Amino acid sequence: MDNQRTSIFVACLLVGLSGCASMNADECAASDWSAIGYEDGARGYTTEQFSGRRKACAKHGITADFQAYQRGREQGLEAFCQPGRAFSFGANGGRYNGVCAADMEPQFLDAYNAGHKLYRLRANVNSANSAIYSKEQELDYAENRITAVELALISSDTTSEERIALLVELKDLSERTGELEVEIDMLIADRARFEQDLQYYEQTVAAYGY
């Protein structure tokens, strides 16, 4: 097992765990295709990853070993398709590509869907936080601009034409600040609901041992 892990580590360094379409001749020649297959399988990748590497190596006159790759990938898939891994994969927003065997897939999907729901609930909270921050930034800008406009209105250097334009802007800014305050209050209420949903669901999945 230690030798396998060493081989995987070396393979990861060589191919960069990316898509490996840019593998050079030395990388193709030195690659442990079984180890690469294991890593792809453990990450839930389809065989499309191999296709990209095969094409890259073919350009250097080197034939990729699909049989060795597939043997390693099948071993990696056994690790990937475990329910515990499925929940973690879903909770981190991973996309399942239907790679698990028929006898393992039902349990995998149950755990994956449970994890992915957790991911979505967390995303709701994060999205609300981002929206609140954005609106608060806009509100700060509007309030600062109102202050600047009010100072300009009382300035002796401001012309009559400029005052007319400033009054129009002040009206628009005042209306917008009112709208922003309402929008922020609504988003805060949404966030509170999202946080409550998340907390309840976290307690639920914890009770199921995830």
Contacts in CASP RR format, 6 or more apart in sequence:
PFRMAT RR
TARGET T0000
AUTHOR 0000-0000-0000
METHOD contacts of the structure
MODEL  1
MDNQRTSIFVACLLVGLSGCASMNADECAASDWSAIGYEDGARGYTTEQF
SGRRKACAKHGITADFQAYQRGREQGLEAFCQPGRAFSFGANGGRYNGVC
AADMEPQFLDAYNAGHKLYRLRANVNSANSAIYSKEQELDYAENRITAVE
LALISSDTTSEERIALLVELKDLSERTGELEVEIDMLIADRARFEQDLQY
YEQTVAAYGY
4 35 0 8 1.000
4 38 0 8 1.000
7 32 0 8 1.000
7 34 0 8 1.000
7 35 0 8 1.000
8 32 0 8 1.000
8 35 0 8 1.000
8 38 0 8 1.000
8 39 0 8 1.000
10 32 0 8 1.000
10 35 0 8 1.000
11 31 0 8 1.000
11 32 0 8 1.000
11 35 0 8 1.000
11 36 0 8 1.000
11 39 0 8 1.000
12 39 0 8 1.000
14 23 0 8 1.000
14 27 0 8 1.000
14 30 0 8 1.000
14 31 0 8 1.000
15 23 0 8 1.000
15 27 0 8 1.000
15 31 0 8 1.000
15 36 0 8 1.000
15 53 0 8 1.000
17 39 0 8 1.000
19 49 0 8 1.000
19 52 0 8 1.000
19 53 0 8 1.000
20 27 0 8 1.000
20 49 0 8 1.000
20 52 0 8 1.000
20 53 0 8 1.000
20 56 0 8 1.000
21 52 0 8 1.000
21 53 0 8 1.000
21 55 0 8 1.000
21 56 0 8 1.000
22 56 0 8 1.000
23 31 0 8 1.000
23 53 0 8 1.000
23 56 0 8 1.000
23 57 0 8 1.000
24 60 0 8 1.000
25 60 0 8 1.000
25 61 0 8 1.000
25 62 0 8 1.000
28 53 0 8 1.000
28 56 0 8 1.000
28 57 0 8 1.000
28 60 0 8 1.000
28 62 0 8 1.000
28 64 0 8 1.000
29 60 0 8 1.000
29 62 0 8 1.000
31 53 0 8 1.000
31 57 0 8 1.000
31 64 0 8 1.000
32 68 0 8 1.000
33 64 0 8 1.000
33 65 0 8 1.000
33 66 0 8 1.000
33 68 0 8 1.000
33 69 0 8 1.000
34 65 0 8 1.000
34 68 0 8 1.000
34 69 0 8 1.000
34 71 0 8 1.000
34 72 0 8 1.000
35 72 0 8 1.000
36 53 0 8 1.000
36 69 0 8 1.000
37 50 0 8 1.000
37 69 0 8 1.000
37 70 0 8 1.000
37 71 0 8 1.000
37 72 0 8 1.000
37 73 0 8 1.000
37 76 0 8 1.000
38 72 0 8 1.000
38 73 0 8 1.000
38 75 0 8 1.000
38 76 0 8 1.000
39 76 0 8 1.000
40 49 0 8 1.000
40 50 0 8 1.000
40 69 0 8 1.000
40 73 0 8 1.000
40 76 0 8 1.000
41 72 0 8 1.000
41 73 0 8 1.000
41 74 0 8 1.000
41 75 0 8 1.000
41 76 0 8 1.000
41 77 0 8 1.000
41 79 0 8 1.000
41 80 0 8 1.000
41 99 0 8 1.000
42 76 0 8 1.000
42 77 0 8 1.000
42 79 0 8 1.000
42 80 0 8 1.000
43 80 0 8 1.000
44 77 0 8 1.000
44 80 0 8 1.000
44 89 0 8 1.000
44 96 0 8 1.000
44 97 0 8 1.000
44 99 0 8 1.000
45 73 0 8 1.000
45 97 0 8 1.000
45 99 0 8 1.000
46 97 0 8 1.000
46 99 0 8 1.000
47 70 0 8 1.000
47 73 0 8 1.000
50 64 0 8 1.000
50 66 0 8 1.000
50 69 0 8 1.000
50 73 0 8 1.000
53 64 0 8 1.000
54 63 0 8 1.000
54 64 0 8 1.000
54 66 0 8 1.000
57 63 0 8 1.000
57 64 0 8 1.000
58 64 0 8 1.000
77 99 0 8 1.000
77 100 0 8 1.000
77 101 0 8 1.000
78 104 0 8 1.000
79 85 0 8 1.000
80 89 0 8 1.000
80 99 0 8 1.000
80 100 0 8 1.000
81 99 0 8 1.000
81 100 0 8 1.000
81 101 0 8 1.000
81 104 0 8 1.000
81 105 0 8 1.000
81 108 0 8 1.000
82 108 0 8 1.000
83 107 0 8 1.000
83 108 0 8 1.000
83 110 0 8 1.000
83 111 0 8 1.000
84 111 0 8 1.000
84 210 0 8 1.000
86 107 0 8 1.000
86 108 0 8 1.000
86 109 0 8 1.000
86 110 0 8 1.000
86 111 0 8 1.000
86 112 0 8 1.000
86 115 0 8 1.000
87 111 0 8 1.000
87 112 0 8 1.000
87 114 0 8 1.000
87 115 0 8 1.000
87 205 0 8 1.000
87 210 0 8 1.000
88 115 0 8 1.000
89 96 0 8 1.000
89 112 0 8 1.000
89 115 0 8 1.000
90 96 0 8 1.000
90 112 0 8 1.000
90 115 0 8 1.000
90 116 0 8 1.000
90 118 0 8 1.000
90 119 0 8 1.000
91 115 0 8 1.000
91 116 0 8 1.000
91 118 0 8 1.000
91 119 0 8 1.000
92 119 0 8 1.000
93 116 0 8 1.000
93 119 0 8 1.000
94 116 0 8 1.000
94 119 0 8 1.000
96 108 0 8 1.000
96 109 0 8 1.000
96 112 0 8 1.000
98 105 0 8 1.000
100 108 0 8 1.000
111 210 0 8 1.000
114 205 0 8 1.000
114 208 0 8 1.000
114 210 0 8 1.000
115 205 0 8 1.000
115 210 0 8 1.000
117 201 0 8 1.000
118 198 0 8 1.000
118 201 0 8 1.000
118 202 0 8 1.000
118 205 0 8 1.000
121 194 0 8 1.000
121 197 0 8 1.000
121 198 0 8 1.000
121 201 0 8 1.000
122 198 0 8 1.000
124 194 0 8 1.000
124 197 0 8 1.000
124 198 0 8 1.000
125 191 0 8 1.000
125 194 0 8 1.000
125 195 0 8 1.000
125 198 0 8 1.000
128 187 0 8 1.000
128 190 0 8 1.000
128 191 0 8 1.000
128 194 0 8 1.000
129 191 0 8 1.000
131 187 0 8 1.000
132 184 0 8 1.000
132 187 0 8 1.000
132 188 0 8 1.000
132 191 0 8 1.000
135 180 0 8 1.000
135 183 0 8 1.000
135 184 0 8 1.000
135 187 0 8 1.000
136 184 0 8 1.000
138 180 0 8 1.000
139 177 0 8 1.000
139 180 0 8 1.000
139 181 0 8 1.000
139 184 0 8 1.000
142 173 0 8 1.000
142 176 0 8 1.000
142 177 0 8 1.000
142 180 0 8 1.000
143 177 0 8 1.000
145 169 0 8 1.000
145 173 0 8 1.000
146 170 0 8 1.000
146 173 0 8 1.000
146 174 0 8 1.000
146 177 0 8 1.000
149 166 0 8 1.000
149 169 0 8 1.000
149 170 0 8 1.000
149 173 0 8 1.000
150 170 0 8 1.000
152 158 0 8 1.000
152 162 0 8 1.000
152 166 0 8 1.000
153 163 0 8 1.000
153 166 0 8 1.000
153 167 0 8 1.000
153 170 0 8 1.000
158 166 0 8 1.000
END
